[in-house]
Amino acid sequence: MANIPQLTPAEARDLLASRKDAVLLDVREQWEYDYSHVDGSVLIPMGELPGRLAELNQNDTLVVLCHHGNRSQQVAMWLQSRGYTVNNVMGGIQAWADTIDPDLPQY
């Protein structure tokens, strides 16, 4: 299994903007997403992913996001082992708020 590409929030934003097949997958819990999320992201909490895998297109490039980057790394490794093309957002939504969108609520 190859290493998961680690993207800064700026690299993730640029990838999402430049590729029609790129999807920002948020794997946090519903309450976390309700509190703060990146517009256009798709929420599938980590624990629900095995039962909702059919909602993801295997031809898409997934950019996985969580709070600090740990859950998303685990999910990215799991998805990669099932044939998905994945990237992990280093630092998660916390880093996104710090560097891209300071108006995002932080927790």
LUMLUM-168990 format. One record per atom (N, C-alpha, C, CB): z, x, y; atom name; residue number from 1; residue in one letter. Coordinates in nm, 4 decimals. Glycine has a CB too. Layout:
# residues N
Z / X / Y / CA / NUM / A
...
***
This chain:
# residues 107
0.0000 / 0.0846 / -0.1177 / N / 1 / M
0.0000 / 0.0000 / 0.0000 / CA / 1 / M
0.0000 / 0.0894 / 0.1244 / C / 1 / M
0.1226 / -0.0963 / -0.0004 / CB / 1 / M
-0.0853 / 0.0543 / 0.2180 / N / 2 / A
-0.0949 / 0.1329 / 0.3414 / CA / 2 / A
0.0223 / 0.1026 / 0.4334 / C / 2 / A
-0.2277 / 0.1046 / 0.4138 / CB / 2 / A
0.0459 / 0.1928 / 0.5263 / N / 3 / N
0.1497 / 0.1696 / 0.6267 / CA / 3 / N
0.1071 / 0.0550 / 0.7175 / C / 3 / N
0.1769 / 0.2983 / 0.7098 / CB / 3 / N
0.2042 / -0.0165 / 0.7685 / N / 4 / I
0.1785 / -0.1261 / 0.8614 / CA / 4 / I
0.1568 / -0.0672 / 1.0013 / C / 4 / I
0.2968 / -0.2293 / 0.8613 / CB / 4 / I
0.0449 / -0.0973 / 1.0660 / N / 5 / P
0.0267 / -0.0499 / 1.2034 / CA / 5 / P
0.1367 / -0.1058 / 1.2946 / C / 5 / P
-0.1130 / -0.0904 / 1.2567 / CB / 5 / P
0.1947 / -0.0190 / 1.3741 / N / 6 / Q
0.3009 / -0.0564 / 1.4674 / CA / 6 / Q
0.2414 / -0.0609 / 1.6072 / C / 6 / Q
0.4213 / 0.0436 / 1.4607 / CB / 6 / Q
0.2435 / -0.1775 / 1.6691 / N / 7 / L
0.1841 / -0.1949 / 1.8011 / CA / 7 / L
0.2927 / -0.2126 / 1.9066 / C / 7 / L
0.0888 / -0.3153 / 1.8019 / CB / 7 / L
0.2723 / -0.1513 / 2.0220 / N / 8 / T
0.3577 / -0.1822 / 2.1356 / CA / 8 / T
0.3215 / -0.3241 / 2.1800 / C / 8 / T
0.3399 / -0.0770 / 2.2533 / CB / 8 / T
0.4069 / -0.3895 / 2.2571 / N / 9 / P
0.3691 / -0.5217 / 2.3071 / CA / 9 / P
0.2362 / -0.5194 / 2.3838 / C / 9 / P
0.4792 / -0.5763 / 2.3969 / CB / 9 / P
0.2117 / -0.4155 / 2.4635 / N / 10 / A
0.0858 / -0.4069 / 2.5385 / CA / 10 / A
-0.0339 / -0.3935 / 2.4437 / C / 10 / A
0.0895 / -0.2875 / 2.6362 / CB / 10 / A
-0.0193 / -0.3139 / 2.3396 / N / 11 / E
-0.1278 / -0.2997 / 2.2408 / CA / 11 / E
-0.1519 / -0.4313 / 2.1687 / C / 11 / E
-0.0946 / -0.1887 / 2.1385 / CB / 11 / E
-0.0427 / -0.5022 / 2.1362 / N / 12 / A
-0.0553 / -0.6318 / 2.0692 / CA / 12 / A
-0.1264 / -0.7315 / 2.1602 / C / 12 / A
0.0838 / -0.6859 / 2.0283 / CB / 12 / A
-0.0861 / -0.7380 / 2.2867 / N / 13 / R
-0.1488 / -0.8284 / 2.3840 / CA / 13 / R
-0.2981 / -0.7993 / 2.3945 / C / 13 / R
-0.0817 / -0.8147 / 2.5229 / CB / 13 / R
-0.3327 / -0.6713 / 2.4025 / N / 14 / D
-0.4732 / -0.6331 / 2.4165 / CA / 14 / D
-0.5530 / -0.6683 / 2.2909 / C / 14 / D
-0.4848 / -0.4831 / 2.4458 / CB / 14 / D
-0.4962 / -0.6471 / 2.1741 / N / 15 / L
-0.5632 / -0.6829 / 2.0494 / CA / 15 / L
-0.5861 / -0.8333 / 2.0431 / C / 15 / L
-0.4810 / -0.6361 / 1.9281 / CB / 15 / L
-0.4844 / -0.9100 / 2.0778 / N / 16 / L
-0.4962 / -1.0561 / 2.0751 / CA / 16 / L
-0.6029 / -1.1042 / 2.1732 / C / 16 / L
-0.3610 / -1.1214 / 2.1080 / CB / 16 / L
-0.6127 / -1.0391 / 2.2878 / N / 17 / A
-0.7100 / -1.0790 / 2.3895 / CA / 17 / A
-0.8528 / -1.0393 / 2.3524 / C / 17 / A
-0.6732 / -1.0174 / 2.5230 / CB / 17 / A
-0.8676 / -0.9338 / 2.2740 / N / 18 / S
-1.0012 / -0.8798 / 2.2473 / CA / 18 / S
-1.0635 / -0.9280 / 2.1161 / C / 18 / S
-0.9946 / -0.7305 / 2.2459 / CB / 18 / S
-0.9845 / -0.9907 / 2.0303 / N / 19 / R
-1.0366 / -1.0310 / 1.8993 / CA / 19 / R
-1.0122 / -1.1785 / 1.8752 / C / 19 / R
-0.9724 / -0.9482 / 1.7875 / CB / 19 / R
-1.1187 / -1.2506 / 1.8482 / N / 20 / K
-1.1065 / -1.3942 / 1.8223 / CA / 20 / K
-1.0319 / -1.4227 / 1.6923 / C / 20 / K
-1.2444 / -1.4583 / 1.8174 / CB / 20 / K
-1.0332 / -1.3265 / 1.6009 / N / 21 / D
-0.9687 / -1.3481 / 1.4710 / CA / 21 / D
-0.8229 / -1.3016 / 1.4694 / C / 21 / D
-1.0462 / -1.2757 / 1.3622 / CB / 21 / D
-0.7701 / -1.2601 / 1.5839 / N / 22 / A
-0.6314 / -1.2129 / 1.5891 / CA / 22 / A
-0.5374 / -1.3299 / 1.6178 / C / 22 / A
-0.6150 / -1.1024 / 1.6969 / CB / 22 / A
-0.4288 / -1.3366 / 1.5406 / N / 23 / V
-0.3307 / -1.4444 / 1.5514 / CA / 23 / V
-0.1928 / -1.3829 / 1.5675 / C / 23 / V
-0.3355 / -1.5384 / 1.4271 / CB / 23 / V
-0.1182 / -1.4291 / 1.6685 / N / 24 / L
0.0199 / -1.3863 / 1.6870 / CA / 24 / L
0.1095 / -1.4769 / 1.6046 / C / 24 / L
0.0607 / -1.3890 / 1.8373 / CB / 24 / L
0.1673 / -1.4211 / 1.4992 / N / 25 / L
0.2532 / -1.4943 / 1.4069 / CA / 25 / L
0.3989 / -1.4640 / 1.4384 / C / 25 / L
0.2205 / -1.4580 / 1.2601 / CB / 25 / L
0.4710 / -1.5656 / 1.4840 / N / 26 / D
0.6135 / -1.5533 / 1.5172 / CA / 26 / D
0.6926 / -1.5975 / 1.3947 / C / 26 / D
0.6520 / -1.6394 / 1.6448 / CB / 26 / D
0.7774 / -1.5091 / 1.3422 / N / 27 / V
0.8501 / -1.5391 / 1.2180 / CA / 27 / V
0.9991 / -1.5642 / 1.2416 / C / 27 / V
0.8331 / -1.4246 / 1.1193 / CB / 27 / V
1.0352 / -1.5897 / 1.3685 / N / 28 / R
1.1743 / -1.6209 / 1.3997 / CA / 28 / R
1.2055 / -1.7662 / 1.3620 / C / 28 / R
1.2032 / -1.5963 / 1.5499 / CB / 28 / R
1.3299 / -1.8042 / 1.3793 / N / 29 / E
1.3704 / -1.9412 / 1.3495 / CA / 29 / E
1.3253 / -2.0354 / 1.4612 / C / 29 / E
1.5234 / -1.9496 / 1.3303 / CB / 29 / E
1.3204 / -2.1656 / 1.4298 / N / 30 / Q
1.2756 / -2.2658 / 1.5269 / CA / 30 / Q
1.3557 / -2.2586 / 1.6570 / C / 30 / Q
1.2869 / -2.4059 / 1.4668 / CB / 30 / Q
1.4894 / -2.2441 / 1.6460 / N / 31 / W
1.5716 / -2.2430 / 1.7678 / CA / 31 / W
1.5383 / -2.1218 / 1.8559 / C / 31 / W
1.7218 / -2.2421 / 1.7310 / CB / 31 / W
1.5053 / -2.0095 / 1.7920 / N / 32 / E
1.4694 / -1.8901 / 1.8679 / CA / 32 / E
1.3365 / -1.9123 / 1.9414 / C / 32 / E
1.4600 / -1.7668 / 1.7741 / CB / 32 / E
1.2422 / -1.9711 / 1.8700 / N / 33 / Y
1.1110 / -2.0004 / 1.9277 / CA / 33 / Y
1.1240 / -2.1004 / 2.0419 / C / 33 / Y
1.0154 / -2.0548 / 1.8200 / CB / 33 / Y
1.2059 / -2.2029 / 2.0219 / N / 34 / D
1.2259 / -2.3030 / 2.1263 / CA / 34 / D
1.2850 / -2.2401 / 2.2516 / C / 34 / D
1.3167 / -2.4153 / 2.0760 / CB / 34 / D
1.3702 / -2.1419 / 2.2343 / N / 35 / Y
1.4358 / -2.0759 / 2.3463 / CA / 35 / Y
1.3391 / -1.9851 / 2.4220 / C / 35 / Y
1.5555 / -1.9955 / 2.2971 / CB / 35 / Y
1.2547 / -1.9131 / 2.3481 / N / 36 / S
1.1661 / -1.8152 / 2.4103 / CA / 36 / S
1.0520 / -1.7830 / 2.3143 / C / 36 / S
1.2439 / -1.6861 / 2.4489 / CB / 36 / S
0.9278 / -1.7975 / 2.3624 / N / 37 / H
0.8137 / -1.7606 / 2.2782 / CA / 37 / H
0.6949 / -1.7211 / 2.3635 / C / 37 / H
0.7754 / -1.8761 / 2.1850 / CB / 37 / H
0.6024 / -1.6534 / 2.3015 / N / 38 / V
0.4775 / -1.6136 / 2.3661 / CA / 38 / V
0.3792 / -1.7285 / 2.3487 / C / 38 / V
0.4204 / -1.4792 / 2.3056 / CB / 38 / V
0.3218 / -1.7733 / 2.4605 / N / 39 / D
0.2243 / -1.8819 / 2.4542 / CA / 39 / D
0.1112 / -1.8469 / 2.3582 / C / 39 / D
0.1680 / -1.9122 / 2.5941 / CB / 39 / D
0.0736 / -1.9451 / 2.2778 / N / 40 / G
-0.0348 / -1.9264 / 2.1826 / CA / 40 / G
0.0082 / -1.8738 / 2.0475 / C / 40 / G
-0.1342 / -1.8349 / 2.2395 / CB / 40 / G
0.1356 / -1.8380 / 2.0338 / N / 41 / S
0.1823 / -1.7865 / 1.9042 / CA / 41 / S
0.1971 / -1.9012 / 1.8042 / C / 41 / S
0.3174 / -1.7113 / 1.9204 / CB / 41 / S
0.1884 / -1.8655 / 1.6777 / N / 42 / V
0.2042 / -1.9593 / 1.5674 / CA / 42 / V
0.3406 / -1.9330 / 1.5049 / C / 42 / V
0.0884 / -1.9450 / 1.4616 / CB / 42 / V
0.4250 / -2.0363 / 1.4981 / N / 43 / L
0.5582 / -2.0207 / 1.4400 / CA / 43 / L
0.5574 / -2.0584 / 1.2929 / C / 43 / L
0.6604 / -2.1058 / 1.5157 / CB / 43 / L
0.5925 / -1.9623 / 1.2092 / N / 44 / I
0.6256 / -1.9881 / 1.0692 / CA / 44 / I
0.7479 / -1.9005 / 1.0397 / C / 44 / I
0.5024 / -1.9560 / 0.9705 / CB / 44 / I
0.8680 / -1.9609 / 1.0408 / N / 45 / P
0.9874 / -1.8809 / 1.0153 / CA / 45 / P
0.9787 / -1.8034 / 0.8837 / C / 45 / P
1.1098 / -1.9701 / 1.0140 / CB / 45 / P
1.0364 / -1.6851 / 0.8830 / N / 46 / M
1.0307 / -1.5952 / 0.7681 / CA / 46 / M
1.0628 / -1.6670 / 0.6366 / C / 46 / M
1.1271 / -1.4795 / 0.7882 / CB / 46 / M
1.1678 / -1.7453 / 0.6349 / N / 47 / G
1.2088 / -1.8124 / 0.5120 / CA / 47 / G
1.1146 / -1.9217 / 0.4659 / C / 47 / G
1.3433 / -1.8699 / 0.5300 / CB / 47 / G
1.0311 / -1.9719 / 0.5564 / N / 48 / E
0.9365 / -2.0786 / 0.5215 / CA / 48 / E
0.7994 / -2.0240 / 0.4811 / C / 48 / E
0.9207 / -2.1743 / 0.6387 / CB / 48 / E
0.7771 / -1.8968 / 0.5052 / N / 49 / L
0.6434 / -1.8409 / 0.4872 / CA / 49 / L
0.5877 / -1.8564 / 0.3462 / C / 49 / L
0.6450 / -1.6968 / 0.5232 / CB / 49 / L
0.6650 / -1.8300 / 0.2398 / N / 50 / P
0.6050 / -1.8448 / 0.1066 / CA / 50 / P
0.5484 / -1.9849 / 0.0818 / C / 50 / P
0.7080 / -1.8128 / 0.0004 / CB / 50 / P
0.6153 / -2.0874 / 0.1318 / N / 51 / G
0.5682 / -2.2238 / 0.1118 / CA / 51 / G
0.4600 / -2.2669 / 0.2101 / C / 51 / G
0.6831 / -2.3176 / 0.1214 / CB / 51 / G
0.4373 / -2.1873 / 0.3138 / N / 52 / R
0.3395 / -2.2235 / 0.4174 / CA / 52 / R
0.2256 / -2.1221 / 0.4274 / C / 52 / R
0.4088 / -2.2359 / 0.5528 / CB / 52 / R
0.2132 / -2.0370 / 0.3276 / N / 53 / L
0.1127 / -1.9305 / 0.3300 / CA / 53 / L
-0.0285 / -1.9858 / 0.3480 / C / 53 / L
0.1201 / -1.8488 / 0.2015 / CB / 53 / L
-0.0538 / -2.1035 / 0.2956 / N / 54 / A
-0.1876 / -2.1638 / 0.3052 / CA / 54 / A
-0.2270 / -2.1937 / 0.4494 / C / 54 / A
-0.1933 / -2.2920 / 0.2232 / CB / 54 / A
-0.1304 / -2.1937 / 0.5413 / N / 55 / E
-0.1605 / -2.2193 / 0.6821 / CA / 55 / E
-0.2249 / -2.0982 / 0.7495 / C / 55 / E
-0.0333 / -2.2583 / 0.7564 / CB / 55 / E
-0.2188 / -1.9827 / 0.6846 / N / 56 / L
-0.2765 / -1.8604 / 0.7419 / CA / 56 / L
-0.4126 / -1.8334 / 0.6803 / C / 56 / L
-0.1826 / -1.7394 / 0.7198 / CB / 56 / L
-0.5065 / -1.7921 / 0.7642 / N / 57 / N
-0.6403 / -1.7583 / 0.7192 / CA / 57 / N
-0.6407 / -1.6105 / 0.6789 / C / 57 / N
-0.7468 / -1.7877 / 0.8306 / CB / 57 / N
-0.6781 / -1.5837 / 0.5551 / N / 58 / Q
-0.6774 / -1.4466 / 0.5056 / CA / 58 / Q
-0.7792 / -1.3574 / 0.5778 / C / 58 / Q
-0.7054 / -1.4460 / 0.3567 / CB / 58 / Q
-0.8741 / -1.4164 / 0.6495 / N / 59 / N
-0.9722 / -1.3387 / 0.7249 / CA / 59 / N
-0.9239 / -1.3017 / 0.8641 / C / 59 / N
-1.1009 / -1.4154 / 0.7354 / CB / 59 / N
-0.8135 / -1.3614 / 0.9078 / N / 60 / D
-0.7596 / -1.3298 / 1.0402 / CA / 60 / D
-0.6835 / -1.1982 / 1.0386 / C / 60 / D
-0.6684 / -1.4423 / 1.0889 / CB / 60 / D
-0.6708 / -1.1392 / 1.1556 / N / 61 / T
-0.5845 / -1.0230 / 1.1757 / CA / 61 / T
-0.4538 / -1.0753 / 1.2319 / C / 61 / T
-0.6502 / -0.9157 / 1.2715 / CB / 61 / T
-0.3458 / -1.0567 / 1.1575 / N / 62 / L
-0.2165 / -1.1093 / 1.1975 / CA / 62 / L
-0.1370 / -1.0047 / 1.2749 / C / 62 / L
-0.1381 / -1.1558 / 1.0752 / CB / 62 / L
-0.0797 / -1.0479 / 1.3847 / N / 63 / V
0.0091 / -0.9665 / 1.4663 / CA / 63 / V
0.1451 / -1.0343 / 1.4556 / C / 63 / V
-0.0412 / -0.9538 / 1.6180 / CB / 63 / V
0.2377 / -0.9710 / 1.3834 / N / 64 / V
0.3636 / -1.0359 / 1.3475 / CA / 64 / V
0.4732 / -0.9964 / 1.4461 / C / 64 / V
0.4050 / -0.9988 / 1.2033 / CB / 64 / V
0.5494 / -1.0987 / 1.4888 / N / 65 / L
0.6502 / -1.0836 / 1.5937 / CA / 65 / L
0.7808 / -1.1495 / 1.5508 / C / 65 / L
0.6004 / -1.1445 / 1.7267 / CB / 65 / L
0.8925 / -1.0839 / 1.5807 / N / 66 / C
1.0244 / -1.1445 / 1.5629 / CA / 66 / C
1.1084 / -1.1101 / 1.6852 / C / 66 / C
1.0937 / -1.0948 / 1.4305 / CB / 66 / C
1.2411 / -1.1016 / 1.6696 / N / 67 / H
1.3272 / -1.0724 / 1.7838 / CA / 67 / H
1.3218 / -0.9248 / 1.8224 / C / 67 / H
1.4708 / -1.1126 / 1.7527 / CB / 67 / H
1.3456 / -0.8363 / 1.7261 / N / 68 / H
1.3472 / -0.6923 / 1.7551 / CA / 68 / H
1.2478 / -0.6104 / 1.6732 / C / 68 / H
1.4844 / -0.6387 / 1.7318 / CB / 68 / H
1.1767 / -0.6712 / 1.5789 / N / 69 / G
1.0757 / -0.6004 / 1.5016 / CA / 69 / G
1.1115 / -0.5745 / 1.3565 / C / 69 / G
1.0472 / -0.4728 / 1.5660 / CB / 69 / G
1.2327 / -0.6121 / 1.3143 / N / 70 / N
1.2726 / -0.5855 / 1.1760 / CA / 70 / N
1.2233 / -0.6927 / 1.0796 / C / 70 / N
1.4234 / -0.5747 / 1.1669 / CB / 70 / N
1.2481 / -0.8188 / 1.1108 / N / 71 / R
1.1987 / -0.9269 / 1.0245 / CA / 71 / R
1.0469 / -0.9233 / 1.0170 / C / 71 / R
1.2462 / -1.0644 / 1.0761 / CB / 71 / R
0.9831 / -0.9008 / 1.1318 / N / 72 / S
0.8369 / -0.8995 / 1.1335 / CA / 72 / S
0.7813 / -0.7859 / 1.0471 / C / 72 / S
0.7857 / -0.8860 / 1.2773 / CB / 72 / S
0.8500 / -0.6730 / 1.0433 / N / 73 / Q
0.8071 / -0.5624 / 0.9572 / CA / 73 / Q
0.8150 / -0.6036 / 0.8108 / C / 73 / Q
0.8934 / -0.4367 / 0.9823 / CB / 73 / Q
0.9233 / -0.6695 / 0.7719 / N / 74 / Q
0.9376 / -0.7157 / 0.6337 / CA / 74 / Q
0.8287 / -0.8163 / 0.5995 / C / 74 / Q
1.0764 / -0.7780 / 0.6114 / CB / 74 / Q
0.8034 / -0.9104 / 0.6907 / N / 75 / V
0.6997 / -1.0107 / 0.6675 / CA / 75 / V
0.5627 / -0.9442 / 0.6613 / C / 75 / V
0.7024 / -1.1184 / 0.7780 / CB / 75 / V
0.5368 / -0.8491 / 0.7494 / N / 76 / A
0.4075 / -0.7807 / 0.7491 / CA / 76 / A
0.3836 / -0.7093 / 0.6162 / C / 76 / A
0.3999 / -0.6802 / 0.8652 / CB / 76 / A
0.4860 / -0.6437 / 0.5642 / N / 77 / M
0.4721 / -0.5758 / 0.4344 / CA / 77 / M
0.4438 / -0.6771 / 0.3236 / C / 77 / M
0.5999 / -0.4948 / 0.4012 / CB / 77 / M
0.5131 / -0.7901 / 0.3272 / N / 78 / W
0.4938 / -0.8952 / 0.2266 / CA / 78 / W
0.3520 / -0.9513 / 0.2352 / C / 78 / W
0.5978 / -1.0087 / 0.2454 / CB / 78 / W
0.3070 / -0.9805 / 0.3577 / N / 79 / L
0.1715 / -1.0345 / 0.3760 / CA / 79 / L
0.0654 / -0.9328 / 0.3344 / C / 79 / L
0.1497 / -1.0762 / 0.5225 / CB / 79 / L
0.0869 / -0.8066 / 0.3701 / N / 80 / Q
-0.0094 / -0.7030 / 0.3334 / CA / 80 / Q
-0.0230 / -0.6940 / 0.1809 / C / 80 / Q
0.0334 / -0.5665 / 0.3918 / CB / 80 / Q
0.0876 / -0.7082 / 0.1103 / N / 81 / S
0.0839 / -0.7012 / -0.0362 / CA / 81 / S
0.0069 / -0.8180 / -0.0969 / C / 81 / S
0.2255 / -0.6985 / -0.0922 / CB / 81 / S
-0.0181 / -0.9201 / -0.0165 / N / 82 / R
-0.0951 / -1.0361 / -0.0606 / CA / 82 / R
-0.2364 / -1.0366 / -0.0022 / C / 82 / R
-0.0229 / -1.1642 / -0.0220 / CB / 82 / R
-0.2772 / -0.9231 / 0.0558 / N / 83 / G
-0.4146 / -0.9067 / 0.0978 / CA / 83 / G
-0.4448 / -0.9377 / 0.2431 / C / 83 / G
-0.4978 / -0.9896 / 0.0155 / CB / 83 / G
-0.3431 / -0.9656 / 0.3232 / N / 84 / Y
-0.3650 / -0.9949 / 0.4648 / CA / 84 / Y
-0.3738 / -0.8664 / 0.5467 / C / 84 / Y
-0.2527 / -1.0842 / 0.5189 / CB / 84 / Y
-0.4482 / -0.8719 / 0.6554 / N / 85 / T
-0.4543 / -0.7631 / 0.7524 / CA / 85 / T
-0.3460 / -0.7905 / 0.8552 / C / 85 / T
-0.5969 / -0.7513 / 0.8196 / CB / 85 / T
-0.2516 / -0.6979 / 0.8688 / N / 86 / V
-0.1333 / -0.7227 / 0.9517 / CA / 86 / V
-0.1018 / -0.6051 / 1.0438 / C / 86 / V
-0.0130 / -0.7521 / 0.8634 / CB / 86 / V
-0.0326 / -0.6398 / 1.1523 / N / 87 / N
0.0231 / -0.5435 / 1.2466 / CA / 87 / N
0.1625 / -0.5924 / 1.2812 / C / 87 / N
-0.0669 / -0.5277 / 1.3756 / CB / 87 / N
0.2513 / -0.5013 / 1.3134 / N / 88 / N
0.3869 / -0.5366 / 1.3542 / CA / 88 / N
0.4054 / -0.5032 / 1.5022 / C / 88 / N
0.4923 / -0.4623 / 1.2671 / CB / 88 / N
0.4702 / -0.5954 / 1.5752 / N / 89 / V
0.5011 / -0.5698 / 1.7160 / CA / 89 / V
0.6347 / -0.4967 / 1.7226 / C / 89 / V
0.5053 / -0.7031 / 1.7992 / CB / 89 / V
0.6304 / -0.3701 / 1.7627 / N / 90 / M
0.7527 / -0.2899 / 1.7743 / CA / 90 / M
0.8429 / -0.3487 / 1.8826 / C / 90 / M
0.7188 / -0.1415 / 1.8064 / CB / 90 / M
0.9681 / -0.3672 / 1.8477 / N / 91 / G
1.0646 / -0.4174 / 1.9451 / CA / 91 / G
1.0642 / -0.5671 / 1.9620 / C / 91 / G
1.0395 / -0.3552 / 2.0756 / CB / 91 / G
0.9710 / -0.6363 / 1.8977 / N / 92 / G
0.9682 / -0.7808 / 1.8969 / CA / 92 / G
0.9554 / -0.8454 / 2.0338 / C / 92 / G
1.0890 / -0.8304 / 1.8322 / CB / 92 / G
1.0021 / -0.9703 / 2.0405 / N / 93 / I
0.9909 / -1.0452 / 2.1646 / CA / 93 / I
1.0798 / -0.9856 / 2.2731 / C / 93 / I
1.0268 / -1.1913 / 2.1416 / CB / 93 / I
1.1833 / -0.9147 / 2.2309 / N / 94 / Q
1.2691 / -0.8465 / 2.3292 / CA / 94 / Q
1.1873 / -0.7436 / 2.4073 / C / 94 / Q
1.3900 / -0.7775 / 2.2587 / CB / 94 / Q
1.1117 / -0.6616 / 2.3361 / N / 95 / A
1.0277 / -0.5616 / 2.4021 / CA / 95 / A
0.9146 / -0.6285 / 2.4800 / C / 95 / A
0.9699 / -0.4632 / 2.2989 / CB / 95 / A
0.8632 / -0.7396 / 2.4281 / N / 96 / W
0.7579 / -0.8131 / 2.4984 / CA / 96 / W
0.8104 / -0.8592 / 2.6343 / C / 96 / W
0.7090 / -0.9348 / 2.4141 / CB / 96 / W
0.9319 / -0.9148 / 2.6356 / N / 97 / A
0.9931 / -0.9606 / 2.7613 / CA / 97 / A
1.0200 / -0.8425 / 2.8546 / C / 97 / A
1.1247 / -1.0369 / 2.7330 / CB / 97 / A
1.0627 / -0.7313 / 2.7978 / N / 98 / D
1.0946 / -0.6131 / 2.8799 / CA / 98 / D
0.9705 / -0.5522 / 2.9441 / C / 98 / D
1.1646 / -0.5075 / 2.7950 / CB / 98 / D
0.8567 / -0.5574 / 2.8749 / N / 99 / T
0.7392 / -0.4824 / 2.9207 / CA / 99 / T
0.6210 / -0.5668 / 2.9641 / C / 99 / T
0.6950 / -0.3923 / 2.8140 / CB / 99 / T
0.6088 / -0.6899 / 2.9129 / N / 100 / I
0.4903 / -0.7717 / 2.9398 / CA / 100 / I
0.5237 / -0.8928 / 3.0272 / C / 100 / I
0.4275 / -0.8182 / 2.8082 / CB / 100 / I
0.6282 / -0.9654 / 2.9902 / N / 101 / D
0.6573 / -1.0922 / 3.0561 / CA / 101 / D
0.8057 / -1.1038 / 3.0864 / C / 101 / D
0.6115 / -1.2099 / 2.9695 / CB / 101 / D
0.8493 / -1.0502 / 3.2007 / N / 102 / P
0.9924 / -1.0534 / 3.2339 / CA / 102 / P
1.0475 / -1.1932 / 3.2589 / C / 102 / P
1.0172 / -0.9695 / 3.3548 / CB / 102 / P
0.9588 / -1.2941 / 3.2675 / N / 103 / D
1.0040 / -1.4329 / 3.2841 / CA / 103 / D
1.0472 / -1.4976 / 3.1533 / C / 103 / D
0.8943 / -1.5154 / 3.3464 / CB / 103 / D
1.0162 / -1.4328 / 3.0399 / N / 104 / L
1.0599 / -1.4884 / 2.9108 / CA / 104 / L
1.2127 / -1.4832 / 2.9020 / C / 104 / L
0.9953 / -1.4101 / 2.7914 / CB / 104 / L
1.2759 / -1.5945 / 2.8631 / N / 105 / P
1.4207 / -1.5897 / 2.8426 / CA / 105 / P
1.4559 / -1.4898 / 2.7325 / C / 105 / P
1.4751 / -1.7298 / 2.8073 / CB / 105 / P
1.5617 / -1.4143 / 2.7535 / N / 106 / Q
1.6068 / -1.3167 / 2.6533 / CA / 106 / Q
1.7392 / -1.3611 / 2.5953 / C / 106 / Q
1.6197 / -1.1752 / 2.7147 / CB / 106 / Q
1.7600 / -1.3235 / 2.4720 / N / 107 / Y
1.8859 / -1.3594 / 2.4044 / CA / 107 / Y
1.9349 / -1.2455 / 2.3209 / C / 107 / Y
1.8684 / -1.4834 / 2.3173 / CB / 107 / Y
***
